[in-house]
Amino acid sequence: MKGWPAVIAVMLGIFAIVTTEILPIGLLTPIGSSFAISDGTAGLMMAMPGVLAAFAAPAVTVATGRFDRRPMLCALVLLLAVADVLAAVAPAYWMMLVSRVLVGIVIGGFWSIGAGLAGRLVPPGSTGRATAVIFSAVPLGSVLGVPAGTFIGGAAGWRTAFAVMAALTAGVLVALIALLPPLPAERVTRPGVLGGLLRAAGIRSGLLVTFLVVLAHFGAYTYVAPFLERVTRLGPESVTACLLLYGAAGIAGTFIAGSMAERRPRATFGVAAGMLAAATLLFPVFGTAEIGAIALLAVWGIAYGAVPVCSKIWFAKSAPDTPEAASVIFTASFQATFSAGALAGGAVVDRASLSTVMVLGGVTALVAVAVMGWSGRSAR
């Protein structure tokens, strides 16, 4: 069991970050109504952290390369708690966006450092399982964080949801302080190391595939709650239940992929992208009925639960000697695309329809499957 409490602490840190990052998805409509803005403009809350995280990932990691990773992770979680408080008390939309800027800095720094720590916390034979545990925080944020936030927002207002998140984040900070061992820097990540990785064929193909799959997912999923409310015509309780199901399926997808992607990352990633494409393409057809929406969200959850694990393992296998640098590239690409997806989805929603954004997400995921097939043949 040596090292596993520290793994859980890192997982809780990522859980708090992921939940704060995607919390507005379930609260998009009430937040937009509070500030008298459109759904597309409210979607900036999802885009802003990704933009900042993409820049913060290399900047924070390089600037703090010689520092012990334990106090760095604790400082970043403290900053996250401050961001949650700012969101809870925001008198205007601009302060909400300031809060999201802070969230972006936290995401870039914590993910780049924390995502690659599994190998330092547990024995080598347990690294795959520890990585899956850490990344289970991504769907766990959906299965617990977003539905709970949506429920609290409906019962007591969206500001209360962010206040509760601030208290939870403070608890995570205590866990990190208590459970993480000292983690002195092992290999200093320099800009030249990152540049060298970007010239590697495996890293470049991984970047393209990650870009397409994450763009497809977040372009569509950012607006899934408005779709369920307006097209499927579900009430707040039913929307919360659907998001809960999606998150539960995501946890299953994460652990399934954790065991499969270690052996066959490319094939596992391809299956996940294909499932995501099917779910989003069929959502405007069968998602108009409650039973159809539930079934498709289950497929979607399993598919996307596999994506972060597959992407991280792909990058790690492409750069086995520089795990933290690989984590930086993974984080920057993932978050930049998160942002691009939310922005693209917002533009489509404001100019077309919620159904259109689902179809475009599915088409983008199909392109990712094609790229994976092409890159696999090239690799062979």
C-alpha positions as CSV (number, residue, x, y, z in Angstrom):
1,M,0.0,0.0,0.0
2,K,3.1,2.3,0.1
3,G,2.4,5.3,-2.0
4,W,-1.3,4.7,-2.7
5,P,-2.5,7.3,-0.2
6,A,-0.4,9.9,-2.1
7,V,-1.9,8.6,-5.4
8,I,-5.4,9.2,-3.9
9,A,-4.4,12.7,-2.8
10,V,-3.3,13.6,-6.4
11,M,-6.5,12.0,-7.7
12,L,-8.5,14.2,-5.4
13,G,-6.6,17.3,-6.5
14,I,-7.4,16.5,-10.2
15,F,-11.0,15.8,-9.2
16,A,-11.3,19.2,-7.6
17,I,-9.7,20.8,-10.7
18,V,-11.9,18.9,-13.2
19,T,-15.1,19.6,-11.2
20,T,-14.4,23.3,-11.0
21,E,-13.4,23.4,-14.7
22,I,-16.6,21.7,-16.0
23,L,-19.0,22.9,-13.3
24,P,-20.4,25.6,-15.5
25,I,-21.7,22.9,-18.0
26,G,-24.5,22.0,-15.7
27,L,-25.1,25.6,-14.7
28,L,-24.7,27.3,-18.0
29,T,-28.3,28.4,-18.3
30,P,-28.8,30.0,-14.8
31,I,-25.3,31.7,-15.0
32,G,-26.2,33.1,-18.4
33,S,-29.5,34.3,-17.1
34,S,-27.9,36.0,-14.1
35,F,-25.6,38.1,-16.2
36,A,-28.0,38.5,-19.2
37,I,-25.8,36.8,-21.7
38,S,-26.3,34.1,-24.4
39,D,-25.4,30.5,-24.1
40,G,-22.5,31.0,-26.6
41,T,-21.1,33.9,-24.5
42,A,-21.5,31.9,-21.3
43,G,-19.5,29.2,-23.0
44,L,-16.5,31.5,-22.6
45,M,-16.4,30.2,-19.0
46,M,-15.4,26.8,-20.5
47,A,-13.0,28.2,-23.1
48,M,-11.1,30.6,-20.9
49,P,-9.4,28.0,-18.6
50,G,-8.3,25.9,-21.5
51,V,-6.6,28.8,-23.2
52,L,-4.7,29.7,-20.0
53,A,-3.9,26.1,-19.2
54,A,-2.3,25.6,-22.6
55,F,0.2,28.4,-21.9
56,A,0.5,27.7,-18.2
57,A,1.5,24.0,-18.6
58,P,4.9,24.7,-20.2
59,A,5.4,28.1,-18.4
60,V,4.8,26.9,-14.9
61,T,6.6,23.6,-15.3
62,V,9.7,25.2,-16.8
63,A,9.8,28.1,-14.4
64,T,9.5,25.8,-11.3
65,G,11.6,23.0,-12.7
66,R,14.0,22.9,-9.8
67,F,11.3,23.2,-7.0
68,D,10.0,20.3,-4.9
69,R,6.7,19.2,-6.6
70,R,4.9,18.8,-3.2
71,P,4.6,22.5,-2.2
72,M,4.0,23.4,-5.9
73,L,0.9,21.1,-6.0
74,C,-0.3,22.5,-2.7
75,A,0.1,26.1,-3.8
76,L,-1.9,25.4,-7.0
77,V,-4.8,23.9,-5.1
78,L,-4.9,26.9,-2.8
79,L,-5.2,29.1,-5.9
80,L,-8.0,26.9,-7.0
81,A,-9.9,27.6,-3.8
82,V,-9.5,31.3,-4.3
83,A,-10.9,31.0,-7.8
84,D,-14.0,29.2,-6.5
85,V,-14.6,31.9,-4.0
86,L,-14.3,34.6,-6.6
87,A,-16.9,32.8,-8.8
88,A,-19.3,32.4,-5.8
89,V,-19.2,36.2,-5.1
90,A,-18.8,37.5,-8.7
91,P,-20.9,40.7,-9.0
92,A,-20.5,40.8,-12.8
93,Y,-19.4,38.5,-15.6
94,W,-15.9,39.9,-15.9
95,M,-15.1,38.7,-12.4
96,M,-16.4,35.2,-13.3
97,L,-13.9,35.3,-16.2
98,V,-11.1,36.4,-13.8
99,S,-11.9,33.3,-11.7
100,R,-11.7,31.2,-14.8
101,V,-8.3,32.6,-15.7
102,L,-7.0,31.4,-12.3
103,V,-8.6,28.0,-12.9
104,G,-6.6,27.8,-16.2
105,I,-3.3,28.5,-14.4
106,V,-4.1,25.8,-11.9
107,I,-5.0,23.3,-14.6
108,G,-1.8,23.9,-16.6
109,G,0.5,23.6,-13.6
110,F,-1.2,20.8,-11.6
111,W,-1.9,18.5,-14.5
112,S,1.6,18.9,-16.0
113,I,3.2,18.0,-12.6
114,G,0.6,15.6,-11.2
115,A,-0.3,13.6,-14.3
116,G,3.1,12.1,-14.5
117,L,3.7,11.3,-10.8
118,A,2.3,7.8,-10.7
119,G,5.7,6.3,-11.4
120,R,7.3,8.2,-8.5
121,L,4.6,7.2,-6.0
122,V,4.2,3.4,-6.5
123,P,6.4,0.5,-7.5
124,P,7.0,0.2,-11.3
125,G,4.6,-2.8,-11.7
126,S,1.7,-0.7,-10.3
127,T,2.3,2.4,-12.5
128,G,-0.5,1.6,-15.0
129,R,-3.1,1.1,-12.2
130,A,-1.9,4.2,-10.4
131,T,-2.3,6.2,-13.7
132,A,-5.8,4.9,-14.1
133,V,-6.7,5.8,-10.5
134,I,-5.3,9.4,-11.0
135,F,-7.2,9.8,-14.3
136,S,-10.4,8.4,-12.8
137,A,-10.8,11.9,-11.4
138,V,-11.8,13.1,-14.9
139,P,-15.1,11.0,-15.1
140,L,-15.5,11.2,-11.3
141,G,-15.8,14.9,-11.7
142,S,-18.7,14.3,-14.1
143,V,-20.3,11.5,-12.0
144,L,-20.2,13.4,-8.8
145,G,-19.1,17.0,-9.3
146,V,-21.2,18.2,-12.2
147,P,-24.5,16.5,-11.2
148,A,-24.0,17.6,-7.6
149,G,-23.3,21.1,-8.8
150,T,-26.3,21.1,-11.0
151,F,-28.5,19.8,-8.1
152,I,-27.1,22.4,-5.7
153,G,-27.5,25.1,-8.3
154,G,-31.1,24.2,-8.8
155,A,-31.9,24.0,-5.1
156,A,-29.8,26.9,-3.7
157,G,-28.5,28.9,-6.7
158,W,-25.4,28.5,-8.8
159,R,-23.3,30.7,-6.5
160,T,-23.8,28.1,-3.7
161,A,-22.4,25.4,-6.0
162,F,-19.1,27.3,-6.3
163,A,-19.0,28.1,-2.6
164,V,-19.4,24.3,-1.8
165,M,-16.6,23.7,-4.3
166,A,-14.3,26.1,-2.5
167,A,-14.9,24.2,0.8
168,L,-14.2,20.9,-0.9
169,T,-11.0,22.3,-2.5
170,A,-9.8,23.4,0.9
171,G,-10.3,19.8,2.2
172,V,-8.2,18.5,-0.8
173,L,-5.4,20.9,0.2
174,V,-5.3,19.4,3.7
175,A,-5.1,15.9,2.1
176,L,-2.2,16.9,-0.1
177,I,-0.3,18.4,2.8
178,A,-0.9,15.3,4.9
179,L,-0.3,12.5,2.3
180,L,2.2,13.7,-0.3
181,P,5.8,12.8,0.4
182,P,8.6,15.3,-0.6
183,L,9.0,15.2,-4.4
184,P,12.3,16.9,-5.3
185,A,12.7,17.7,-9.0
186,E,14.4,14.8,-10.9
187,R,14.7,16.0,-14.4
188,V,14.5,19.8,-15.1
189,T,12.1,20.3,-18.0
190,R,13.7,22.9,-20.3
191,P,12.2,24.5,-23.4
192,G,14.7,22.6,-25.6
193,V,13.4,19.3,-24.2
194,L,9.9,20.2,-25.2
195,G,11.0,21.3,-28.6
196,G,12.8,18.0,-29.1
197,L,9.7,16.0,-28.2
198,L,7.6,18.0,-30.7
199,R,9.9,16.7,-33.5
200,A,9.1,13.1,-32.6
201,A,6.7,11.4,-35.0
202,G,4.8,9.6,-32.2
203,I,4.3,12.9,-30.3
204,R,3.1,14.7,-33.4
205,S,0.5,12.0,-34.3
206,G,-0.6,11.9,-30.7
207,L,-1.1,15.7,-30.7
208,L,-3.3,15.5,-33.9
209,V,-5.4,12.7,-32.6
210,T,-5.9,14.3,-29.2
211,F,-6.8,17.6,-30.8
212,L,-9.5,16.0,-33.0
213,V,-11.1,13.8,-30.3
214,V,-11.1,16.4,-27.6
215,L,-12.4,19.1,-30.0
216,A,-15.2,16.7,-31.0
217,H,-16.1,15.9,-27.3
218,F,-16.0,19.4,-25.8
219,G,-17.5,21.1,-28.8
220,A,-20.6,18.9,-28.2
221,Y,-20.6,18.1,-24.5
222,T,-20.3,21.8,-23.4
223,Y,-23.9,22.2,-24.7
224,V,-25.3,18.8,-23.7
225,A,-27.3,20.3,-20.7
226,P,-29.0,22.9,-22.9
227,F,-29.8,20.1,-25.4
228,L,-31.4,17.9,-22.7
229,E,-33.4,20.9,-21.4
230,R,-34.6,22.3,-24.7
231,V,-34.6,19.5,-27.2
232,T,-35.2,16.4,-25.1
233,R,-37.3,18.6,-22.7
234,L,-36.1,17.1,-19.5
235,G,-36.5,18.8,-16.1
236,P,-33.6,19.8,-13.8
237,E,-33.7,16.5,-11.8
238,S,-33.7,14.4,-15.0
239,V,-30.8,16.4,-16.5
240,T,-28.8,15.8,-13.2
241,A,-29.6,12.0,-13.5
242,C,-28.4,11.9,-17.1
243,L,-25.2,13.6,-16.2
244,L,-24.7,11.2,-13.3
245,L,-25.1,8.3,-15.7
246,Y,-22.7,9.8,-18.1
247,G,-20.1,10.2,-15.3
248,A,-20.6,6.6,-14.0
249,A,-20.1,5.3,-17.5
250,G,-16.9,7.4,-17.8
251,I,-15.4,5.9,-14.7
252,A,-16.0,2.4,-16.2
253,G,-14.4,3.6,-19.5
254,T,-11.3,4.9,-17.6
255,F,-10.5,1.6,-15.9
256,I,-11.3,-0.4,-19.0
257,A,-8.9,1.7,-21.0
258,G,-6.3,1.7,-18.2
259,S,-5.8,-2.0,-18.7
260,M,-6.1,-2.1,-22.5
261,A,-4.2,1.1,-23.5
262,E,-1.0,0.0,-21.7
263,R,-0.8,-2.8,-24.3
264,R,-2.5,-1.3,-27.3
265,P,-2.9,2.5,-26.9
266,R,-3.6,3.2,-30.6
267,A,-6.3,0.6,-31.0
268,T,-8.0,1.5,-27.7
269,F,-8.0,5.1,-28.6
270,G,-9.5,4.3,-32.0
271,V,-12.4,2.4,-30.5
272,A,-13.1,5.2,-28.0
273,A,-13.1,7.8,-30.8
274,G,-15.5,5.6,-32.9
275,M,-17.9,5.2,-30.0
276,L,-17.8,9.0,-29.3
277,A,-18.5,9.7,-33.0
278,A,-21.5,7.3,-33.0
279,A,-23.0,8.8,-29.8
280,T,-22.8,12.4,-30.9
281,L,-23.9,11.8,-34.5
282,L,-27.0,9.9,-33.2
283,F,-27.8,12.3,-30.5
284,P,-30.0,14.6,-32.6
285,V,-31.9,11.6,-33.9
286,F,-32.4,9.4,-30.8
287,G,-31.5,12.0,-28.1
288,T,-34.8,13.8,-28.5
289,A,-36.4,11.0,-26.4
290,E,-35.4,10.4,-22.8
291,I,-34.5,6.7,-23.3
292,G,-32.4,7.5,-26.4
293,A,-30.6,10.3,-24.6
294,I,-29.8,8.0,-21.6
295,A,-28.5,5.2,-23.9
296,L,-26.3,7.5,-25.9
297,L,-24.9,9.3,-22.9
298,A,-23.8,5.9,-21.5
299,V,-21.9,5.1,-24.7
300,W,-20.5,8.7,-24.8
301,G,-19.4,8.4,-21.2
302,I,-17.5,5.1,-21.7
303,A,-15.9,6.5,-24.8
304,Y,-14.7,9.8,-23.3
305,G,-13.6,8.1,-20.0
306,A,-11.0,6.3,-22.1
307,V,-9.7,9.4,-23.9
308,P,-7.4,11.0,-21.3
309,V,-5.9,7.7,-20.3
310,C,-5.2,6.7,-23.9
311,S,-3.8,10.1,-24.8
312,K,-1.5,10.2,-21.7
313,I,-0.2,6.7,-22.3
314,W,0.4,7.4,-26.0
315,F,2.5,10.5,-25.0
316,A,4.3,8.6,-22.2
317,K,5.2,5.7,-24.5
318,S,6.4,8.2,-27.2
319,A,8.7,9.9,-24.6
320,P,9.7,7.3,-22.0
321,D,12.8,9.1,-20.8
322,T,11.1,12.5,-20.1
323,P,7.7,11.8,-18.4
324,E,7.2,15.3,-17.0
325,A,7.9,16.9,-20.4
326,A,5.4,14.4,-22.0
327,S,2.8,15.4,-19.4
328,V,3.4,19.1,-20.3
329,I,2.7,18.4,-24.0
330,F,-0.3,16.2,-23.0
331,T,-1.8,18.9,-20.8
332,A,-1.1,21.8,-23.2
333,S,-2.7,20.1,-26.1
334,F,-5.6,18.7,-24.2
335,Q,-6.5,22.1,-22.6
336,A,-6.0,24.1,-25.7
337,T,-8.4,21.8,-27.6
338,F,-10.8,21.9,-24.7
339,S,-10.9,25.7,-25.1
340,A,-11.2,25.5,-28.9
341,G,-14.0,23.0,-28.6
342,A,-16.0,25.2,-26.3
343,L,-15.5,28.2,-28.5
344,A,-16.4,26.4,-31.7
345,G,-19.4,24.9,-30.1
346,G,-20.5,28.3,-28.9
347,A,-20.2,29.8,-32.3
348,V,-22.2,27.0,-33.9
349,V,-24.9,27.1,-31.2
350,D,-25.4,30.9,-31.6
351,R,-25.5,30.7,-35.4
352,A,-27.2,27.3,-36.0
353,S,-28.6,24.9,-33.4
354,L,-27.8,22.5,-30.6
355,S,-28.3,19.5,-32.9
356,T,-25.9,20.9,-35.4
357,V,-23.1,21.1,-32.8
358,M,-23.7,17.4,-32.0
359,V,-23.4,16.4,-35.7
360,L,-20.2,18.4,-36.2
361,G,-18.7,16.8,-33.1
362,G,-19.4,13.4,-34.5
363,V,-17.9,14.2,-37.9
364,T,-14.7,15.5,-36.2
365,A,-14.4,12.3,-34.1
366,L,-14.7,10.2,-37.4
367,V,-11.8,12.2,-38.8
368,A,-9.8,11.3,-35.7
369,V,-10.5,7.6,-36.3
370,A,-9.2,8.0,-39.9
371,V,-6.1,9.8,-38.7
372,M,-5.4,7.0,-36.2
373,G,-5.7,4.4,-38.9
374,W,-3.4,6.4,-41.2
375,S,-0.8,7.0,-38.5
376,G,-0.9,3.3,-37.5
377,R,-0.1,2.2,-41.0
378,S,2.7,4.8,-41.2
379,A,4.2,3.6,-37.9
380,R,4.2,0.0,-39.1
